[in-house]
Amino acid sequence: MTDTTIANKQPLWRKLSMKAGKHFLRWAGRFQARHSLVSTTPVIGNDEFPWVSQLEHAYTDIRSELDSLLEHPEDIPCFHQLSPDQKRISKGNNWKTFAFYVYGQRVDDNCALCPHKAALLDSLPGMRTAMFSILAPQYHIVPHKGPTRAVIRAHLALKVPTDSDKVWIRVDDQILHWKQGEVMLFDDTYEHEVRNDTDETRAVLFLDIDRPMDRIGTLFNSIIVRLIQASSYVKQPIKNVAKWNREKRQ
């Protein structure tokens, strides 16, 4: 398979519907903040989630499975090859992703290749999205925002360049640096960007987990999640993951 984007150019109707959807989700974010049971700050403390230590304790096994996949990087797609909505921030061959969950949809073929990590992910409450996120040297993910506060973003640092001060993520006005084997939690509805100004690869286990909410917030978020799951924002990546895996097996 050649290194070409799976998805074609988006039609106008899809762009307009996505724009309207994003405006609604921004309003929803303010509502969700009022009903959240955890911090709504850009960066969230690890002590607010009991599963963080469980994830960090599994670092060695997860890193080993990542290293096995990286022996054949050509088999790992770029983010925009799976999700056409990411083509503004994912360029060339610089940001590769290996998906295990896509908004609640388990990718069984990929989980089978990383059984230790798959078993752990299956045990985490509220698992929505999980993937290895692999960033090439000297790449900049430009500023962007996630679609909904219904989830919390987590990164488990798996490969951190030696010069760690030169690889960072900015969330709102805070600059954060990954530490090997440690989890970082943040709210991705705040503007964020990533830079890897080193000559080494950065890789994390990238997770979206349900945000703990009060009863009203939980009901509201369940509706939001269902709407997102029914949209092309989720359906297209699921189709593209399946297509990529079929073609790789041929």
Summary of the structure (lengths in Angstrom):
residues: 250
radius of gyration: 17.3
end to end distance: 9.8
largest distance: 50.0
contacts: 778
relative contact order: 0.20
helix: 42%
strand: 26%
